[in-house]
């Protein structure tokens, strides 16, 4: 979108520059007007080049994440599409959902479970162990009088760990320390998660208000631009007035695109932090 705005601005200012040169040849405007129009055109060209480079970087990220782009015009997006990707209704609900479903929080909890299992395993190495072995044998006497005997043997072995150079106690202490470290990591991650959710939530609230006001600004600047163009034709406004009106209109459109980008980005980042982005894109 920013590239489209920049390219359209360059086209309009190019036409404006050509028209100013023609009017200069007819002595309707001064050389100053031509210079001003040329300067604005060069600024527009610079802006279009910058927007083109940003677009190429974004396309590279798109291809790396999603896939190749066959036709750029097939990639369409509008902030109205965000309604299909629901967010929690309140910031508190978003935090609670993130505590449960955030991928990093889930990974930390899994690591804690494994660490606690390691503690139990190392504790068991310090405890006595008992093993029981049993055997059963049958024998037949081959004499004339048939006799049968059965022998049953049961053995119990008790093993008591006495001394292993402190290795078992050291392993147990290390396992307990690892559990405490993971618990502290979970607390730190929870605080970081809360901060991210608060920041993203505030950005969404801010961009909602910005988009509404910027849309009104775009409409107002478009009306003003049309009026200045007519006034330039009748000679009541100068070329500089027209260039300023063009600039304000383009800046308003660029601000609208930027606000829509910020809202979309924050929306999906909040879904990611809440752990529901994968549910929205199961494939």
Residue, then its C-alpha position, 0 to 999 in steps of 0.5 A: x500500500x505504501x508503495x502504491x501511495x508513493x508511486x501514485x504521488x510520483x505520477x501526479x507530481x510528474x504530471x504537475x511538473x510537466x504542466x508547470x513547465x508548460x505554464x512557464x513557457x507561456x509566462x503564466x508562472x515563474x521559474x521559482x514555481x518550476x523549481x518548487x515543482x521539480x523539488x517536490x517531484x524529486x522528493x516523490x521519486x526518493x519516497x517511491x524508491x524507499x517504498x519499493x525497497x521496503x516492499x522487496x524486503x517485505x516480499x522476501x519475508x513473505x516468501x520465507x514464511x508463506x511461499x513464493x509470490x506469483x502475482x503481487x496484485x493477488x495479495x490483498x489485505x484490509x483491516x476489516x478482515x481482522x474481524x475473522x480473527x477473534x481476540x479475547x474481549x478484555x486484557x485480563x482475559x488475554x493474560x489468562x489465556x496467554x498463561x495457559x496457551x503461550x508456547x514458551x509458558x507451556x515449554x517452561x511448565x514441561x521443563x519443570x515437570x521433567x526437572x521434578x521427575x529428575x528430583x524424584x529419580x535422584x531421591x530414589x538413588x539414596x533409598x534402600x532397594x529390595x529385590x526378591x527372587x523366586x524359583x520353582x522346580x519339579x523332580x520325578x524319581x525313575x524308580x519303580x515307585x513313582x515319586x514326585x518332589x517340588x522345591x520352592x526357593x525364595x530369596x530376598x536381597x536388601x541393598x543399602x547405599x552407604x557411600x558414593x563420594x557424595x555423587x547422589x547427594x550432589x545430583x539431587x542438589x543440582x536437580x533441586x536447583x534446576x527446579x528453582x531456576x525454572x520456577x524463577x524463569x516462569x515468573x520472569x516470563x510471566x512478567x514479560x508476557x504481561x508487559x507485551x500483552x499490555x503494550x500490544x493491547x494499548x497499540x490496538x486501542x490507539x490505532x483504532x482511534x487513529x484510523x478513524x481520525x486519519x480517514x476523516x483527514x484523508x477525506x478532508x485533504x482530498x476535498x481541499x486538494x480538489x479545491x486548490x486545483x480549481x483555484x490554481x486554474x483560475x489564478x487565485x492560488x499558486x503552484x506552491x499552494x497546490x504542491x502543499x495540498x498534494x503533500x498533505x493529502x499524500x501524507x494523510x494516505x501514508x499515515x492511514x496505511x501505517x496505522x492499518x499496518x500497526x493495527x494488523x501487526x499488533x493484532x496478530x502478535x497479540x494472538x501469537x502471545x495468547x497462543x491462539x495464532x496456530x488455531x487461526x491458521x491450522x495448516 
